[in-house]
Amino acid sequence: MKPPNADHPALTGIAAAVRSAMEDLVTAAVQDIWDQVPAYPASNDERLREDVAGHVRAIFEVFLAGLTGGRLARRSDFTMTREQATRRVAQGITLADFLQAFRIGQITLWHGVLAAAGDDAAARSAALTLVARIMGVIEVGSTVAAEAYVEAQQHAVAESDRLRRDLLEDLLARRASFAGPKRALLRAAGLGPDTRLLVTTAVLAGDQADDHALRDAALAVGRTRGGSRGLVVVRQEEIVVVAPVPQGGAEAAVAGLRRACDGLRRRRIALAAGVSTVRTGLPEVADAYAEARIARDSLGAATGVLALPSLTSLDYMVLRDDETARRLIRPQVRRFVEEDAAAGGALIATLAEFAASDLNAVAAAERLHLHVNTAYYRLDRIAERTGCDLRRLADVMELLIALRLLGAHPVARAAQPAPDAPG
């Protein structure tokens, strides 16, 4: 069917009828969108309905301009669509919902065209030729809408990342007063002046250098916080999380982090993560971050989670890779630790259980499944080789610290008896 000219009486009449019914058509289209796309009535933006009405009206004008001007829709006709796409991102409307609403508006317009044609055969015949024009509006408009939405979404993500990084830097600089978007971000994260919080810092272990892997890891770690609670920031090559202590306490937070790391490991993404002690209030974030860094760095090349809340004060004291502390270990003690570790660690294991049993040799022997004489023999050998008196707490502490500083982590289990042990 050959389309009639723009000045054809039937088209002129349809255009005039549509224009006179414009506000009714706009109202009907907006209501159809609210009825058919749940995201629109669910939005908390009070301006959304007004925005949609303005956009619908502008698109109907594009159609009428093309109808009376005898031309098809062009990208330049959809300036307002680009603006509205940007707003929909901020209003929480997805791209799929935005495009569905766009199509609903054009369907309403088509119904308006049919109503304008009425029962007049010539007018209805002319109306059928307008299907292509409406489809053109949908095609060009949807393309512009999709491009503008994706661009706006990418900008919003980048802006959100920048705001989160800036907020974290403020917290690390010990700033405690925030306004506007930063205050809103803190509120959404569940963080306030008196919030009990934990700080976690994590990096990709080994030679991984994949930005996508880092972001995937940040999302996984963030989900352990429970929804949107907590501030999760990708900061250069590390992930930093500042989050309120959950209802289950620090133990629950650490358990969730370990599960997230296990899940990432199955996807071949390995993390090394450190967790601070529990702190109270935003001014404590900087110190908590420093603690988390110490814990993370103490893992070295290893993967996993090192959480300070699960350590003793002695464990923490020897976390730092402190060469001076190692140099202060007496040569006799160093030689004992290195030689026994190389020989299987039987004496080291006995020493560890002896300390864990409150310097009770009988209890240590029972826990090691040893004859008590064997336990006494081993303790005598330790004293002889180190020059320490194992009846003195200070000497026992010196030995335990040396074990940790030299990386001879004792295992509390039965060790094989030394060849020259009695019984």
C-alpha positions in Angstrom: 0.0 0.0 0.0 1.5 3.3 -1.1 1.6 5.8 1.8 -0.4 9.0 1.2 1.3 12.3 1.1 1.6 14.3 4.4 -1.1 16.8 3.1 -3.5 14.0 2.4 -6.9 14.9 4.0 -7.1 11.7 5.9 -3.6 12.1 7.5 -4.3 15.7 8.2 -7.4 14.7 10.0 -5.7 12.0 12.0 -2.9 14.3 13.0 -5.3 17.0 14.1 -7.4 14.4 16.1 -4.3 13.0 17.8 -3.0 16.5 18.7 -6.4 17.5 20.2 -6.4 14.2 22.3 -2.7 14.5 23.2 -3.1 15.0 27.0 -5.7 12.2 27.2 -3.3 9.9 25.3 -0.4 10.9 27.5 -2.4 10.2 30.6 -3.5 6.8 29.3 0.0 5.8 28.3 1.4 6.7 31.7 -1.3 4.7 33.4 -0.7 1.7 31.2 3.0 1.9 32.1 2.2 2.0 35.8 -0.2 -0.9 35.4 2.1 -3.1 33.3 5.6 -2.4 34.6 5.8 -3.0 38.4 9.2 -1.2 38.7 7.5 2.2 38.0 5.0 2.2 40.8 7.7 0.6 43.1 10.1 3.5 42.6 10.5 6.0 45.5 11.2 8.9 43.1 8.3 11.3 43.4 9.2 12.9 40.1 9.1 9.7 38.1 5.5 10.0 36.9 6.0 13.6 35.8 9.2 12.6 34.0 7.4 9.7 32.2 4.6 12.0 31.1 7.0 14.5 29.7 8.9 11.8 27.8 5.7 10.2 26.4 4.5 13.6 25.2 7.9 14.3 23.5 7.8 11.0 21.7 4.2 11.6 20.5 5.4 15.0 19.2 8.2 13.2 17.3 5.5 11.0 15.6 3.3 14.0 14.7 6.2 16.0 13.4 7.1 13.1 11.1 3.5 12.6 10.1 2.9 16.2 9.1 6.4 16.7 7.7 6.4 13.5 5.7 9.6 12.1 7.0 10.7 9.1 9.2 12.0 9.4 12.7 15.7 10.3 13.1 18.1 9.9 16.0 18.3 13.7 16.5 14.6 13.7 17.3 15.3 11.8 20.6 17.3 14.3 22.6 14.8 14.0 25.5 15.1 10.2 25.4 18.8 10.4 26.2 18.0 12.7 29.1 15.3 10.4 30.4 17.5 7.3 30.1 20.0 9.0 32.4 17.3 9.7 34.9 15.9 6.1 34.8 19.3 4.8 36.0 19.2 7.1 39.0 15.5 6.2 39.6 16.3 2.5 39.8 14.5 1.5 36.6 16.2 -1.3 34.6 16.9 -1.1 30.9 14.4 -3.8 30.2 11.7 -2.0 32.1 12.6 1.3 30.4 12.3 -0.2 26.9 9.1 -1.9 27.8 7.6 1.4 28.9 8.7 3.0 25.7 6.9 0.3 23.7 3.8 0.6 25.8 3.7 4.3 25.0 3.8 3.6 21.2 1.0 1.0 21.5 -1.1 3.6 23.2 -0.3 6.0 20.4 -1.4 3.5 17.8 -4.7 3.0 19.6 -5.1 6.8 19.5 -4.5 6.8 15.7 -7.1 4.1 15.2 -9.6 6.1 17.4 -8.8 9.2 15.3 -9.6 7.4 12.1 -13.0 6.3 13.5 -15.2 4.4 11.1 -14.2 6.3 8.0 -12.9 3.8 5.5 -10.5 6.2 3.9 -9.1 7.3 7.2 -8.6 3.8 8.5 -6.9 2.9 5.3 -4.6 5.8 5.7 -4.0 4.9 9.4 -2.7 1.5 8.3 0.1 3.2 6.4 1.2 4.8 9.7 2.2 1.4 11.2 5.6 1.7 9.6 6.1 5.3 11.0 5.2 4.1 14.5 7.5 1.1 14.2 10.3 3.5 13.0 9.7 5.6 16.1 10.0 2.4 18.3 13.1 1.2 16.5 15.1 4.4 16.4 13.9 5.5 19.8 14.6 2.2 21.5 18.1 2.2 20.0 18.8 5.7 21.3 17.3 4.8 24.7 19.4 1.6 25.0 22.6 3.4 24.1 21.9 6.3 26.4 20.9 4.0 29.3 24.1 1.8 29.1 26.2 5.0 28.9 24.5 6.5 31.9 24.7 3.2 33.8 28.5 3.0 33.2 28.9 6.6 34.3 26.8 5.9 37.4 29.0 2.9 38.3 32.1 4.9 37.8 30.8 7.7 39.9 29.7 5.4 42.6 33.2 3.7 42.6 34.8 7.2 42.8 32.5 8.3 45.7 33.2 5.1 47.6 37.0 5.4 47.1 36.9 9.1 48.2 34.9 8.1 51.3 37.3 5.4 52.2 40.3 7.8 51.8 38.5 10.3 54.1 38.0 7.6 56.7 41.6 6.5 56.4 42.6 10.2 56.9 40.6 10.2 60.1 37.9 12.6 58.9 34.7 12.0 60.8 32.3 14.6 59.5 30.4 13.9 56.3 27.5 15.4 54.4 25.5 14.8 51.2 26.2 11.7 49.2 28.9 10.5 51.5 26.6 10.6 54.5 24.0 8.8 52.5 26.5 6.1 51.5 27.6 5.6 55.2 23.9 5.3 56.2 23.3 2.7 53.5 26.4 0.8 54.7 25.1 0.8 58.3 28.0 2.8 59.5 27.7 5.6 62.1 29.7 7.4 64.8 29.2 4.6 67.4 29.0 1.6 65.1 31.0 -1.5 66.2 32.9 -2.4 63.0 35.5 -4.6 61.3 37.9 -3.7 58.5 38.9 -6.3 56.0 41.6 -5.9 53.3 42.2 -8.6 50.6 44.3 -9.0 47.5 44.6 -11.5 44.8 47.2 -14.1 45.8 50.1 -15.1 43.6 50.5 -13.7 40.1 46.8 -13.1 39.4 46.4 -9.6 37.8 42.8 -9.8 36.5 40.6 -6.7 37.0 37.5 -8.8 36.4 38.7 -11.3 39.0 39.3 -8.5 41.5 35.8 -7.1 41.0 34.2 -10.6 41.2 36.0 -11.1 44.4 34.8 -7.7 45.8 31.2 -8.7 44.9 31.6 -12.1 46.7 33.2 -10.6 49.8 30.6 -7.8 49.8 27.8 -10.4 49.8 29.0 -11.9 53.0 28.1 -8.6 54.7 24.4 -9.2 54.1 22.8 -7.2 51.3 24.1 -3.7 51.0 25.4 -3.4 54.5 29.1 -2.4 54.6 31.3 -0.2 52.5 33.1 -2.3 49.8 35.8 -0.5 47.8 38.2 -1.7 45.1 41.3 0.4 45.9 44.0 0.0 43.3 44.9 -3.7 43.7 43.1 -4.4 47.0 39.6 -4.9 48.3 38.8 -2.9 51.4 35.6 -3.6 53.4 34.4 -1.5 56.3 31.4 -3.1 57.8 29.3 -3.2 61.0 29.8 -6.3 63.2 26.9 -8.7 62.4 24.5 -10.0 64.9 26.6 -13.2 65.3 29.7 -11.2 66.2 33.1 -11.1 64.7 33.2 -14.9 64.5 30.1 -14.9 62.2 31.7 -12.2 60.0 35.0 -14.2 59.7 33.1 -17.4 58.9 31.2 -15.7 56.1 34.5 -14.3 54.7 36.0 -17.8 54.8 33.0 -19.2 52.9 33.3 -16.5 50.3 37.0 -17.2 49.8 36.3 -20.9 49.5 33.7 -20.2 46.8 36.2 -18.0 44.9 38.9 -20.6 45.2 36.6 -23.1 43.4 36.4 -20.5 40.6 40.2 -20.3 40.6 40.3 -16.9 42.3 42.6 -17.0 45.3 42.5 -14.3 48.0 44.7 -13.4 50.9 42.6 -11.5 53.4 43.3 -9.9 56.8 40.6 -8.8 59.3 41.0 -6.2 62.1 39.9 -6.4 65.7 36.5 -5.0 66.5 36.6 -1.2 66.7 33.9 1.4 67.6 33.1 4.4 65.5 34.3 5.9 62.2 37.5 7.6 63.7 38.7 4.0 64.4 38.7 2.9 60.7 42.2 4.1 60.0 43.7 2.0 62.9 41.5 -0.9 62.0 42.8 -0.8 58.5 46.4 -0.8 59.7 45.6 -3.9 61.8 44.0 -5.7 58.8 47.0 -4.9 56.7 49.3 -6.4 59.3 47.2 -9.6 59.3 47.0 -9.8 55.5 50.8 -9.1 55.0 51.5 -11.8 57.6 50.1 -14.4 55.2 53.0 -13.8 52.9 52.5 -15.8 49.7 49.8 -18.0 51.3 46.1 -17.7 50.6 43.2 -17.7 53.1 42.0 -15.5 55.9 43.9 -14.3 59.0 41.5 -12.7 61.4 42.9 -10.9 64.4 39.9 -11.5 66.6 40.8 -15.2 66.6 44.4 -14.6 67.7 45.9 -14.2 71.1 48.0 -11.2 72.0 51.1 -13.3 71.8 50.2 -14.5 68.3 49.7 -10.9 67.2 53.0 -9.7 68.7 54.9 -12.1 66.4 52.9 -11.4 63.2 55.2 -8.7 62.0 58.1 -9.8 59.8 60.6 -8.1 62.2 64.2 -8.9 61.5 65.3 -7.2 64.7 63.1 -9.5 66.8 64.6 -12.5 65.1 68.1 -11.2 65.7 67.4 -11.0 69.4 66.8 -14.8 69.6 69.8 -16.3 71.5 71.9 -18.5 69.2 71.5 -21.5 71.5 67.7 -21.2 71.2 67.8 -20.6 67.5 70.0 -23.7 67.0 67.6 -25.9 69.0 64.5 -24.7 67.1 66.1 -25.2 63.7 67.7 -28.6 64.5 64.6 -30.0 66.1 62.3 -28.8 63.3 64.6 -30.5 60.8 64.4 -33.7 62.8 60.6 -33.8 62.9 59.8 -31.4 65.7 59.2 -33.9 68.5 60.6 -31.7 71.2 58.9 -28.6 69.7 55.5 -30.4 69.9 56.2 -31.4 73.5 57.1 -27.8 74.4 53.9 -26.5 72.9 51.7 -29.0 74.8 53.6 -28.3 78.0 52.8 -24.6 77.6 49.2 -25.3 76.6 48.8 -27.5 79.7 49.9 -24.6 82.1 53.4 -26.1 82.5 51.9 -29.4 83.7 54.1 -32.2 82.4 51.6 -35.0 83.3 48.7 -33.3 81.5 51.0 -32.6 78.5 52.0 -36.3 78.4 48.3 -37.4 78.4 47.4 -35.0 75.6 50.4 -36.3 73.6 49.7 -39.9 74.4 53.1 -40.3 75.9 54.4 -42.0 79.0 55.0 -39.3 81.6 58.7 -40.3 81.8 59.1 -39.6 78.1 57.6 -36.2 78.5 60.0 -35.4 81.4 62.9 -36.6 79.4 62.0 -34.4 76.5 61.6 -31.4 78.7 65.0 -32.0 80.2 66.5 -32.2 76.7 64.9 -28.9 75.8 66.3 -27.3 79.0 69.7 -28.8 78.4 69.9 -27.6 74.7 68.5 -24.1 75.2 69.8 -23.2 78.6 66.3 -22.3 79.7 64.6 -23.3 83.0 61.2 -24.6 82.0 59.9 -24.0 85.5 60.2 -20.3 84.9 57.3 -18.7 82.8 59.7 -16.1 81.4 61.9 -18.8 79.9 59.0 -20.7 78.5 57.6 -17.5 76.8 61.0 -16.8 75.3 61.0 -20.3 73.7 57.4 -19.9 72.4 58.1 -16.5 70.9 61.2 -18.0 69.2 59.1 -20.8 67.7 56.7 -18.3 66.2 59.4 -15.9 64.9 61.3 -18.7 63.3 58.2 -20.1 61.7 58.4 -23.4 63.6 54.6 -23.7 64.1 54.1 -26.4 66.7 51.5 -29.0 66.1 49.7 -30.3 69.2 49.7 -34.0 68.5 51.8 -37.0 69.5 55.3 -37.0 68.0 57.5 -39.9 67.5 59.7 -40.6 70.5 63.3 -39.5 70.2 65.7 -42.5 69.6 67.3 -42.2 73.0 64.1 -41.6 75.0 63.4 -44.1 77.8 60.2 -46.1 78.1 
